[in-house]
């Protein structure tokens, strides 16, 4: 093929009259009519409009974290919005599509190539899914606002129209640092979450620009991240509502994926044993501070069979703990799949994956017993990092900035270190205190 032919605009791919219901593996199923989610009705937008009560509104609008690292990485704790990392990252890749399209003769080769590029940029797990209307937000209900770029013309397209125009979804995820996650419900755990979040956004924004420069459309903010992760084979959906990966467990961040017309080959959903493990384990439900994770079986909600998380009770915890930490992460930290990516973890996941279905319950009980025996019900280790110390009460810690000579009113390590670790974590008996105060 000549160079001119490779640069020639290719025609739009053909689609069948009806998109079949996708298979998502054993952990989640599409079983009935589905109404696409309007992103404007999700927690953050509702809270920004003051619809979730005064405490949450004040938490989001008027809270400034005492921690400088949190202020540059968390979306609602900054002192100056211009210092917030996402403000800088989100300005990129809003340009138009290159009119000189590179022809793709081998979609499988392009799929391998784009995954290699994503890993080179720092992604820990990458998946490609076949687009389906169920995975997309409602028309006009995506995460992005009009910014003058080429994607604005598609903002009000229906999910069906978008899935036909752009048949592939690219998801690239980043893993939270395992050691820092052991200090969940602390500024150290917040750093593991938010810095990974910014890293993931940067990778997806770079991939978005890369795809546009090859002459193909790339849209972000229109696909639900978990659906892309499950359909793209990154992991299975757990009881905790998180995508669980075989190497990193629940400690992976799912940024807004890319919807594109770049010719690719989709991955298949995986079976790593999450479906069987979550039926028995229930560690996340037992340790959730707000009882937001169900103990019972899956339910059918909006046409999807899955474990239904109560996002409202989870979300309402935040204004009462913001002085101590920003992101709970307990359900991710206690998940038995969330372990270092070492040989014995790989052996356990391999055994679960290869075990016959009939024998999996017995194996799950054995693996859970081992996890409880060696790791405990709630892992809460003392972690020191960059001057932070999870054994010091949040709010009572001396300055974490290296070289600072200020007295800080004598604040420093707690005298009773062991007794104070995790003291600020809300216990289940305090749940009503956090979730029933709306004034």
C-alpha positions as CSV (number, residue, x, y, z in Angstrom):
1,X,0.0,0.0,0.0
2,X,1.3,3.4,-0.9
3,X,2.0,6.2,1.5
4,X,-0.8,8.2,0.0
5,X,-3.2,5.4,0.6
6,X,-2.1,5.0,4.2
7,X,-2.9,8.6,4.8
8,X,-6.2,8.5,3.1
9,X,-9.4,8.8,5.2
10,X,-10.9,5.4,5.7
11,X,-14.7,4.9,5.6
12,X,-16.8,4.5,8.7
13,X,-17.0,0.9,9.9
14,X,-20.2,-1.0,9.1
15,X,-22.5,-2.2,12.0
16,X,-25.2,-4.7,12.2
17,X,-28.8,-3.5,12.7
18,X,-28.8,-4.4,16.4
19,X,-26.0,-4.6,18.9
20,X,-26.1,-7.9,20.8
21,X,-26.2,-8.0,24.6
22,X,-22.5,-8.3,25.7
23,X,-21.2,-11.1,27.9
24,X,-19.4,-9.7,30.9
25,X,-18.3,-12.9,32.6
26,X,-19.7,-14.4,35.8
27,X,-19.4,-11.5,38.1
28,X,-22.0,-9.2,36.5
29,X,-24.8,-9.8,34.0
30,X,-27.1,-7.7,31.8
31,X,-30.5,-9.4,32.4
32,X,-33.1,-6.8,31.5
33,X,-33.9,-3.3,30.2
34,X,-31.3,-0.7,31.2
35,X,-31.7,3.1,31.5
36,X,-28.3,4.8,30.9
37,X,-26.9,6.6,33.8
38,X,-27.0,10.4,33.8
39,X,-23.7,11.5,35.2
40,X,-25.4,14.7,36.5
41,X,-27.3,12.5,39.0
42,X,-24.2,10.9,40.5
43,X,-22.8,11.9,43.9
44,X,-20.4,14.7,43.0
45,X,-22.6,16.7,40.6
46,X,-25.6,16.3,43.0
47,X,-23.5,17.5,45.9
48,X,-22.2,20.5,43.8
49,X,-25.8,21.5,43.4
50,X,-26.4,21.2,47.2
51,X,-28.8,18.3,46.8
52,X,-27.2,16.0,49.4
53,X,-27.4,18.2,52.5
54,X,-25.4,21.0,54.0
55,X,-22.5,19.0,55.6
56,X,-21.6,17.4,52.2
57,X,-21.9,20.7,50.4
58,X,-19.6,22.4,52.8
59,X,-17.2,19.5,52.7
60,X,-16.9,19.8,48.9
61,X,-17.0,23.6,48.6
62,X,-15.4,25.0,51.7
63,X,-12.9,22.4,52.9
64,X,-9.1,23.0,52.7
65,X,-7.0,20.1,53.8
66,X,-4.2,20.7,56.3
67,X,-2.0,18.5,54.1
68,X,-0.2,20.2,51.2
69,X,0.1,17.0,49.2
70,X,-3.7,16.4,49.5
71,X,-4.3,20.0,48.4
72,X,-2.6,19.5,45.0
73,X,-4.0,16.0,44.4
74,X,-7.6,15.9,45.7
75,X,-10.3,17.7,43.8
76,X,-12.0,19.3,46.7
77,X,-9.2,20.2,49.2
78,X,-7.2,22.8,47.3
79,X,-6.3,26.3,48.6
80,X,-5.7,27.6,45.1
81,X,-7.4,25.8,42.3
82,X,-4.6,26.6,39.9
83,X,-2.3,24.3,42.0
84,X,-4.6,21.3,41.6
85,X,-2.8,18.8,39.3
86,X,-5.9,17.8,37.4
87,X,-6.5,21.4,36.4
88,X,-3.2,21.3,34.5
89,X,-3.6,17.8,33.1
90,X,-7.2,18.3,31.9
91,X,-6.1,21.2,29.6
92,X,-4.3,18.8,27.4
93,X,-5.6,16.6,24.5
94,X,-8.6,18.9,23.8
95,X,-7.5,19.5,20.2
96,X,-9.1,18.3,17.0
97,X,-8.6,15.0,15.1
98,X,-5.7,15.0,12.6
99,X,-7.5,15.0,9.1
100,X,-4.7,12.7,7.7
101,X,-5.8,9.3,9.0
102,X,-3.3,6.5,9.2
103,X,-4.9,3.3,7.7
104,X,-4.9,0.3,10.0
105,X,-4.5,-2.9,8.0
106,X,-4.3,-5.2,11.0
107,X,-6.5,-4.3,14.0
108,X,-5.0,-7.0,16.1
109,X,-1.5,-5.5,15.6
110,X,-2.9,-2.1,16.4
111,X,-4.5,-3.5,19.6
112,X,-1.1,-4.9,20.7
113,X,0.6,-1.6,19.8
114,X,-1.8,0.7,21.7
115,X,-1.5,-1.5,24.8
116,X,2.3,-1.4,24.5
117,X,2.1,2.4,24.3
118,X,-0.2,2.5,27.4
119,X,2.2,0.3,29.4
120,X,5.1,2.5,28.3
121,X,3.3,5.5,29.6
122,X,2.9,3.8,33.0
123,X,-0.3,1.8,32.9
124,X,-0.4,-1.3,35.0
125,X,-3.3,-3.0,33.3
126,X,-4.9,-2.3,29.9
127,X,-8.0,-3.7,28.3
128,X,-10.0,-3.2,25.1
129,X,-13.8,-3.7,25.1
130,X,-16.4,-3.8,22.3
131,X,-18.6,-0.7,22.8
132,X,-22.2,-1.2,23.8
133,X,-24.9,1.3,24.7
134,X,-25.2,-0.1,28.2
135,X,-21.7,0.9,29.0
136,X,-22.2,4.6,28.1
137,X,-23.7,7.5,30.0
138,X,-27.0,9.0,28.9
139,X,-26.9,11.6,26.1
140,X,-25.6,14.8,27.4
141,X,-24.8,13.2,30.8
142,X,-21.1,12.5,30.5
143,X,-18.4,13.9,32.7
144,X,-17.0,16.5,30.3
145,X,-18.2,20.0,29.6
146,X,-18.0,21.8,26.3
147,X,-14.5,23.1,25.7
148,X,-14.5,24.0,22.0
149,X,-12.8,20.8,20.9
150,X,-14.0,18.3,18.3
151,X,-15.7,16.1,20.8
152,X,-18.4,18.7,21.5
153,X,-20.3,17.7,18.4
154,X,-21.0,14.2,19.9
155,X,-22.1,15.4,23.4
156,X,-25.8,15.0,22.7
157,X,-25.6,11.8,20.7
158,X,-27.5,8.9,22.1
159,X,-25.5,5.9,23.6
160,X,-26.7,3.8,20.6
161,X,-25.3,6.3,18.2
162,X,-22.0,6.6,20.0
163,X,-21.6,2.8,20.2
164,X,-22.1,2.5,16.5
165,X,-19.9,5.4,15.5
166,X,-17.1,4.4,17.9
167,X,-17.0,0.6,18.3
168,X,-14.1,0.2,20.8
169,X,-13.3,1.2,24.4
170,X,-9.8,1.5,25.6
171,X,-9.2,1.4,29.4
172,X,-5.8,1.8,31.0
173,X,-5.6,1.5,34.8
174,X,-3.0,2.3,37.5
175,X,-2.4,0.5,40.7
176,X,-2.4,2.2,44.1
177,X,0.9,1.6,46.0
178,X,0.4,-1.5,48.1
179,X,2.5,-0.4,51.1
180,X,0.8,3.1,51.3
181,X,-2.6,1.4,51.0
182,X,-1.9,-0.3,54.3
183,X,-2.3,3.1,55.9
184,X,-5.8,3.6,54.5
185,X,-7.9,6.1,56.3
186,X,-4.8,8.3,56.6
187,X,-3.1,11.0,54.5
188,X,-0.7,8.2,53.3
189,X,-3.6,6.2,51.9
190,X,-5.0,9.3,50.4
191,X,-1.7,9.8,48.6
192,X,-1.8,6.3,47.2
193,X,-5.3,6.9,45.8
194,X,-5.0,10.5,44.5
195,X,-1.6,10.4,43.0
196,X,-2.5,7.1,41.2
197,X,-5.7,8.9,40.0
198,X,-3.7,11.8,38.5
199,X,-1.3,9.3,36.9
200,X,-4.2,7.4,35.3
201,X,-5.7,10.6,34.0
202,X,-2.4,11.7,32.5
203,X,-2.0,8.3,30.7
204,X,-5.5,8.4,29.3
205,X,-5.1,12.0,28.2
206,X,-1.9,11.2,26.4
207,X,-3.5,8.2,24.7
208,X,-6.4,10.4,23.7
209,X,-4.0,12.8,22.0
210,X,-2.1,9.9,20.4
211,X,-5.2,8.4,18.9
212,X,-6.3,11.8,17.5
213,X,-2.9,12.3,15.9
214,X,-3.3,9.0,14.1
215,X,-6.5,10.5,12.6
216,X,-9.2,8.8,14.8
217,X,-11.7,10.2,17.2
218,X,-11.1,9.6,20.9
219,X,-13.8,10.6,23.5
220,X,-13.4,10.5,27.2
221,X,-16.0,11.1,29.9
222,X,-18.8,9.2,28.0
223,X,-18.1,5.6,29.2
224,X,-18.6,4.1,32.7
225,X,-15.2,3.0,33.9
226,X,-16.2,-0.2,35.7
227,X,-18.1,-1.5,32.7
228,X,-15.0,-0.9,30.5
229,X,-12.8,-2.7,33.0
230,X,-14.9,-5.8,33.2
231,X,-15.8,-6.0,29.5
232,X,-12.1,-5.3,28.6
233,X,-10.8,-8.2,30.7
234,X,-9.0,-6.1,33.3
235,X,-10.9,-7.8,36.1
236,X,-14.1,-8.9,37.6
237,X,-16.7,-6.9,39.6
238,X,-16.5,-7.6,43.3
239,X,-18.9,-7.4,46.2
240,X,-17.4,-4.0,47.1
241,X,-18.3,-2.6,43.7
242,X,-14.7,-2.4,42.6
243,X,-13.0,-4.1,39.6
244,X,-10.7,-6.7,41.0
245,X,-7.6,-7.5,39.0
246,X,-5.6,-10.8,39.3
247,X,-2.3,-9.0,39.9
248,X,-3.4,-6.0,42.0
249,X,-6.7,-7.0,43.5
250,X,-9.0,-4.1,44.2
251,X,-6.2,-1.5,44.4
252,X,-6.5,-0.3,40.8
253,X,-7.8,3.1,39.7
254,X,-10.3,3.2,36.9
255,X,-10.1,6.5,35.0
256,X,-12.6,7.6,32.4
257,X,-11.8,5.3,29.4
258,X,-11.5,6.2,25.7
259,X,-14.3,5.6,23.2
260,X,-12.8,5.5,19.7
261,X,-13.2,4.4,16.1
262,X,-9.6,3.3,15.9
263,X,-9.7,-0.3,14.5
264,X,-8.9,-2.7,17.4
265,X,-9.6,-6.2,18.6
266,X,-11.5,-6.5,21.8
267,X,-10.4,-8.6,24.8
268,X,-12.7,-11.1,26.5
269,X,-14.0,-10.9,30.1
270,X,-11.9,-12.9,32.6
271,X,-12.7,-15.5,35.3
272,X,-10.2,-15.2,38.1
273,X,-12.5,-16.6,40.8
274,X,-13.9,-13.3,42.1
275,X,-17.5,-14.5,41.7
276,X,-16.9,-17.6,43.9
277,X,-14.7,-15.7,46.4
278,X,-17.1,-12.8,47.0
279,X,-20.0,-15.2,47.7
280,X,-18.2,-16.5,50.8
281,X,-15.7,-13.9,51.9
282,X,-17.7,-10.8,52.9
283,X,-14.6,-9.1,54.4
284,X,-15.4,-5.8,52.7
285,X,-19.0,-5.9,54.0
286,X,-17.8,-6.8,57.5
287,X,-15.3,-3.9,57.7
288,X,-17.2,-1.1,55.8
289,X,-17.6,1.7,58.3
290,X,-21.0,2.7,57.0
291,X,-22.6,-0.7,56.1
292,X,-22.7,0.4,52.5
293,X,-21.7,-3.0,51.1
294,X,-24.3,-5.7,51.1
295,X,-24.0,-9.0,53.0
296,X,-26.7,-10.7,50.9
297,X,-26.9,-12.0,47.4
298,X,-26.8,-10.0,44.2
299,X,-29.9,-8.1,43.1
300,X,-31.1,-6.9,39.7
301,X,-30.9,-3.1,39.6
302,X,-31.6,-1.2,36.4
303,X,-31.3,-4.4,34.3
304,X,-27.9,-5.3,35.8
305,X,-27.4,-8.3,38.1
306,X,-24.7,-7.3,40.7
307,X,-24.0,-6.5,44.3
308,X,-25.8,-3.2,44.9
309,X,-23.6,-0.7,46.8
310,X,-25.3,2.1,48.8
311,X,-23.3,5.0,47.5
312,X,-25.2,7.5,49.5
313,X,-24.2,6.2,52.9
314,X,-20.7,5.7,51.7
315,X,-20.5,9.3,50.4
316,X,-22.1,10.8,53.5
317,X,-19.3,9.7,55.7
318,X,-16.8,12.2,54.2
319,X,-17.6,15.5,55.9
320,X,-17.2,14.0,59.3
321,X,-13.7,12.6,58.7
322,X,-12.2,15.1,56.4
323,X,-9.8,16.4,59.1
324,X,-8.2,13.0,59.3
325,X,-8.4,11.5,55.8
326,X,-10.1,12.0,52.5
327,X,-10.6,8.5,51.0
328,X,-11.7,5.5,53.1
329,X,-10.3,2.7,50.9
330,X,-11.1,0.1,53.6
331,X,-13.0,-2.2,51.2
332,X,-10.0,-2.2,48.8
333,X,-7.4,-2.7,51.5
334,X,-9.0,-5.7,53.2
335,X,-9.9,-7.6,50.0
336,X,-7.9,-10.9,50.0
337,X,-7.0,-10.3,46.3
338,X,-5.3,-7.0,47.3
339,X,-1.9,-8.4,48.1
340,X,1.7,-7.8,46.8
341,X,2.1,-9.2,43.3
342,X,4.5,-12.0,44.5
343,X,4.7,-15.7,43.8
344,X,2.4,-16.9,46.6
345,X,-0.3,-14.5,45.5
346,X,0.1,-15.6,41.9
347,X,-0.1,-19.2,43.1
348,X,-3.4,-18.6,45.0
349,X,-5.0,-16.8,42.1
350,X,-3.9,-19.5,39.7
351,X,-5.3,-22.2,41.9
352,X,-8.6,-20.4,42.2
353,X,-8.8,-19.8,38.4
354,X,-8.0,-23.4,37.5
355,X,-10.1,-25.1,40.2
356,X,-13.3,-26.7,39.0
357,X,-16.4,-24.7,39.9
358,X,-17.7,-27.4,42.2
359,X,-14.6,-27.4,44.3
360,X,-14.1,-23.6,44.5
361,X,-16.2,-23.0,47.6
362,X,-13.9,-25.3,49.6
363,X,-10.8,-23.7,48.2
364,X,-12.2,-20.2,48.9
365,X,-12.8,-21.1,52.6
366,X,-9.2,-22.4,52.8
367,X,-7.7,-19.3,51.2
368,X,-9.9,-16.9,53.3
369,X,-8.7,-18.8,56.5
370,X,-5.1,-18.3,55.5
371,X,-5.8,-14.6,54.8
372,X,-7.4,-14.1,58.2
373,X,-4.7,-16.0,59.9
374,X,-1.7,-14.2,58.4
375,X,-3.2,-10.8,57.5
376,X,-6.0,-10.2,59.9
377,X,-9.5,-9.0,59.4
378,X,-8.4,-5.4,58.8
379,X,-4.8,-4.8,57.8
380,X,-3.6,-1.6,59.5
381,X,0.2,-1.5,59.6
382,X,2.3,1.4,60.7
383,X,3.6,3.1,57.6
384,X,6.2,5.9,57.4
385,X,6.6,7.9,54.2
386,X,7.9,11.4,53.3
387,X,7.7,12.4,56.9
388,X,4.2,11.1,57.3
389,X,3.6,8.5,60.0
390,X,0.4,6.5,60.1
391,X,1.0,5.9,63.8
392,X,0.5,9.6,64.5
393,X,-3.0,11.0,64.9
394,X,-4.1,12.9,61.8
395,X,-4.4,16.5,62.9
396,X,-1.8,16.0,65.7
397,X,1.1,15.3,63.4
398,X,4.1,17.7,63.2
399,X,4.8,19.2,59.8
400,X,5.7,16.7,57.1
401,X,7.8,19.1,55.1
402,X,11.5,18.2,55.2
403,X,13.7,20.8,56.8
404,X,10.9,22.6,58.6
405,X,12.1,24.0,62.0
406,X,8.8,25.4,63.3
407,X,7.7,24.2,66.7
408,X,4.2,23.3,65.6
409,X,3.0,23.7,69.2
410,X,4.7,20.5,70.3
411,X,2.8,18.3,68.0
412,X,4.5,15.0,67.1
413,X,4.4,11.2,67.5
414,X,1.7,9.9,69.8
415,X,2.9,8.6,73.2
416,X,0.6,5.6,72.9
417,X,1.4,4.6,69.4
418,X,-0.2,1.1,69.3
419,X,-3.4,2.3,70.8
420,X,-3.8,5.2,68.5
421,X,-3.3,3.5,65.2
422,X,-6.6,3.6,63.5
423,X,-8.4,5.4,66.4
424,X,-10.0,7.8,64.0
425,X,-11.6,5.0,61.8
426,X,-15.4,5.1,62.4
427,X,-16.6,1.9,63.9
428,X,-19.8,0.2,62.9
429,X,-21.6,1.2,66.1
430,X,-21.0,4.8,65.1
431,X,-22.6,4.4,61.6
432,X,-25.8,6.2,62.4
433,X,-23.9,9.2,63.6
434,X,-22.4,9.6,60.1
435,X,-25.2,8.7,57.7
436,X,-28.3,10.2,59.3
437,X,-27.3,13.8,59.9
438,X,-28.5,15.8,56.9
439,X,-28.8,19.3,58.4
